[in-house]
Amino acid sequence: MKAISIHDLSAFGLLMGFIVVFFVLIVYHGLCLWGAQAIYHRHANTLIANKQYIRMEIFFFMGLSALALIHLSEIGILSILGLWHGVASSIDHAIVVIGGIYTTIGSEQAVASLPGRYRILAVVLSMSSLFCFAWSTAVMMDMMRTYQKVRSSDGTTASGHDN
């Protein structure tokens, strides 16, 4: 039986740290989505009740922008953490590497540029971001359902043609 080395314990601790970051990211994402969705529905229902359809359409696109800003804030937070822990040498390099991994379009070169002990970060971060994007898509579809009420209330269909 092989003895456990300090390197093995260090790698295990790093993996546990990444898993904690994964769960914190999911909680942060969930709280942000919950807040954005609650604000959206509260104001959207008021706008629909007052028949302010143009404002509702603008508010719908603002809601979609809020979802994008949630993801950008996560990339920013993770980039700062990455810079702090030595994953990247500068903030712009951290944003490119973490952003590429987070959006799962990261190239092999970006992952290869990570220090060896941080390469598992790409797997953990990609998995968590896929979950976050799927969750955001569900919220976006919920917002779309409310937006469809406006489209049916103002006499047009979703394609913009009169009924």
Sequence and secondary structure as in RCSB ss.txt:
>XXXX:A:sequence
MKAISIHDLSAFGLLMGFIVVFFVLIVYHGLCLWGAQAIYHRHANTLIANKQYIRMEIFFFMGLSALALIHLSEI
GILSILGLWHGVASSIDHAIVVIGGIYTTIGSEQAVASLPGRYRILAVVLSMSSLFCFAWSTAVMMDMMRTYQKV
RSSDGTTASGHDN
>XXXX:A:secstr
     HHHHHHHHHHHHHHHHHHHHHHHHHHHHHHHHHHHHHHHHHHHHTT HHHHHHHHHHHHHHHHHHHHHHH
HHHHHHHHHTTSSSSHHHHHHHHHHHHTT   HHHHHTS GGGTHHHHHHHHHHHHHHHHHHHHHHHHHHHHHHH
HHHTTB TTS B 
